[in-house]
Amino acid sequence: MRAMMNKKAVFPAIGLLLIIGGFPLGAEEKTDGLPEAVRIELLRLEETYHVLDHTAAKVWPGWTNYRNFPFRFSFENGLRVLVGHPSPPEGYALAPDIKVDGKPVHVDARRVEPLRLEQPLHAGGGISSLGRVDGKPVTLIDISLSRARPREDAGGRRFQAETTILTYIHELFHCFQEEHLRVPYPNFRYNPDTLFASYSEVEGAALEKAYEAGGPEEAKQHLKDFLLARKIKRRTMPEFDARCESGEEVREGTAVYAEVRSLEALGAGFKPQLTAARDPYYRGFTDLGALLRIYWARLDKRKALTYSYLKGYEYGCYQALLLERLFPGWQKPFSEKAGLLDEELGAQVGPGAEDERLAPRRFEKVYGFSRIRARHAKAVRERDTAYQAISSRQGRSYIVSFKPIRQFASALVDPRKKKYDVGLMDIFPGGVGTVKTDEIEIRFAKVPAEINQLYYFKVVDSGWKARKAPYQIRYEADEGGDIYSGVTLTTPLFELKAPRIRITEEAARVKIWILSRVS
């Protein structure tokens, strides 16, 4: 089955002395001496509270609870830092010399690897819970930090600390939603067809034109277009799916709205506390126009995507911005009735029978609907063909999981590779090529590949029955339990080099877990 070579003694596990970004840290007692990259991240959180002191009341009436929720930061090297937790779980030690906005900081260094932490770091995360106080779970904001790309996606701008602060505002607004904007629908999942994609683009274009309109009546006409395009798009959608889509716009769209409204509110009298001397990536929100243009660029890009159903971030944000512009004071009654943004717009500017009769002609004249539909029809045919081709492949599956190290697989693939989105699966008809991060490298042959559920590469060997073994492996240490370190794994479809992995086998499936980034 396996060719085992170069077998050596198992490497000793990292014990009392842990290396955090090149700094020694005793796991049990010493929690000062945190790397500069970590200290900078904590300064950004502190500046977030300062920003919200200036903006929160202008974002949403009654938003005052933004200091009430702990943060947990998980860094790529395994370091975890808790801020403001009322009862830290076992394994977290107090950092006595550090506070964030007066809040205590606790550190868990038990799983740290010798990977140096350096800014800039990209922040992403969501709402979670950790521990209990008085019998109730403690809600916290769970943030993962990873090395930022050289340039941001939207607008091609270099990394700015302001984008991290806006991310923290976004997540804090989610916590506010829990008490004031409950959405009784789960996350939206949908595979667009030609009708959905075409009218979805008209929706986005109508929101753009409404936002750019020279006056309220012109804006309202484009909002009628938005509502009519949505009505047509949803004729073939199950009612539950339609409401999930609208719910996503409330859940994520109003959180993005909180980012944009914070930027707008910072234009008057804001004085940053954090300085560029302490965080070289922070400019004190001096270029508000450029930051606001990023959101506009995202809307413009997102509206034209065929395969993406996740447009609620942008569409919800701009619906809320237009409600604010045209109907000031809308938030309080909206919160009280737990409504949906498109329903609120419908109540305010609802199109009539004549608007609906004229809609097809107007969609063609104003938005170029036939051109939009032809482009999406072609893209849908290509996606469906690719999906049929990859789903019909039979043979031995190889799955490589990056989930143990919390690395999104798609971030490792050259963005120029042709791909198709189907739900939470990315299809690469021509393969993904070579992917690499830290000491991990996988050289895939030019065979169709998938990325599933964010973390998993999958390829299928259709000629597997003619092969004697599913793979060959060389390693420096066998740790038992199918765990190996210092690995080179060779299969018919790829070669993998990694510091530490786990392998499990079934009759027609081999699964490899990446357990470490560095040796």
C-alpha positions, 0 to 999 in steps of 0.5 A: 500500500504505502512506500515508507522511506526515511523514517526518523524519530518523532519530532519533539512537540513544542512544549514550555517554550513557544515561539511567537513571531520570533519572541519567546513566550512561556506558555504557563506564566509569561504573557507579555512580550507579544509581537508587534503585529499583535499589539498593532491589531489590539490598537486597531480594536481600541481605535474602533471604539473611538470611531464608534463613539463618534459615529454609532448614534448617526449610524442607527438610533440606540446603538450604544452596546458596542463595548459589551462584546468580547473579541477573540483573535486567532492568528495564523501561528496558532496564537489566540488572544481574548479581549474583554471576556468576563470569564476566560476559559482554561488555557488563557493567561492574563497579559497584565501589562496590556489593556484595550480600552480598559478591557483585560487581555488574555492569551492562549499560546498552547498551539503556537507554531514557529511562524513569524507574525507580521503586519499587514494582517487581513481580518475576517470573522463572525459572531460566536460564543465562548464560555458561560456567565450566570448560566448564559453563553458569552457572545463574542466576535471571533476574528481570524487574522491572515496575511493580507494580499499585496492589494485589496480586491476592490479598487486595487488599493494597498492595505489600510488599517481603516479596512480592519476597523471597518470590519470590526464595526461590521461585526459589532453591528451584527451584535446589535442586530441580535437585539434590534434587527432579528432576521428569522431566515437562514443564510441564502443559498441559490444557484442562479439560472439565466432569469435570476442572474439577468434580473439580479443585474437589473436590480443592482443597476437600478440601485446604482442609478437611484443612488446617483439620481439628481433628485428624489423623484428620479431615485424613486423611479429607479427604485420601482425598477429595482422592485419590479425586476425583483418581482420578475426574478422571483416568479420561479423561486420558492417563497422561502428562498426569496425571503432568505435572500431578503433576510440576507440583505438585512443581516449583511446589508445593514452591517455594511451600511454601518460601515458606510454610514460610519465613514460618512459620519467621520467627515465632521470633527473626527480626531484619531487617537491611533497614530501612524507612528504606532500603526504604519498602515493607519491614515486616520481616515483622511481619505474618506472619498477613496474608502467610500469608492471601494463600496461603490466599486463592489456594488458595480462589480457584484451586480454583473456576476452570473454565478454569485447569489451573495449580493446581499452585502451590497444590495442591502447596503444601498437599499438602506442608504437610499431609505436613509436619504429619501426617508430619514428616520426609517430605522426605528420603525423598521427595527420595531416591526422586524421588516425586510428592506425590499418590503420597506421600499415597496411600502414607500415607493411601491410600483403600480400596474402602469409601472409594471406594464411598462417595465419590459420596455423600460428595462430594455431602454434604460438597462439594455436587458437583452444584452444582459440576458445574452451574456448571462445565458452564455455564462450559465451554459458554460457553468452547467457544462463544466459542472456536468463534466466534473460531477460525472467523473468516477474514480478515486477521490483525493481530498486535501483539507486546509481546515485545521489551519483555517486557510481558505483554499481559494486564496491559494489559487491563482485568480487568473484560473478559470472557475465556475461557482456552484453554491459553495463549490468552485469548479476549475475545469483546467485545474488549479496548478500549483498552490503554496503557503508557508512550507506547504506546496501542492503541484496539481496535474492539469486535471479538473479540480474543485474547492468545496466548503471553502477549505477542501481541494478535491480531484478524482483519479478516473484511472485508479483501478489500474494503479497498484497504490493510491500514493507513495509517501516519504516522511521524516517522522511517523507520529502514529494515528496516520499522522506524519511530519516532514512529508512528501506525498506523491499521487497520480494527480498531485505532489504534496509537500507539508510539515505535518499531515494526517491521512485516512483511506477508504476504498475509493477515497483518500483524505489528507488533513494539513495540520501545520504550516511550518516545521 
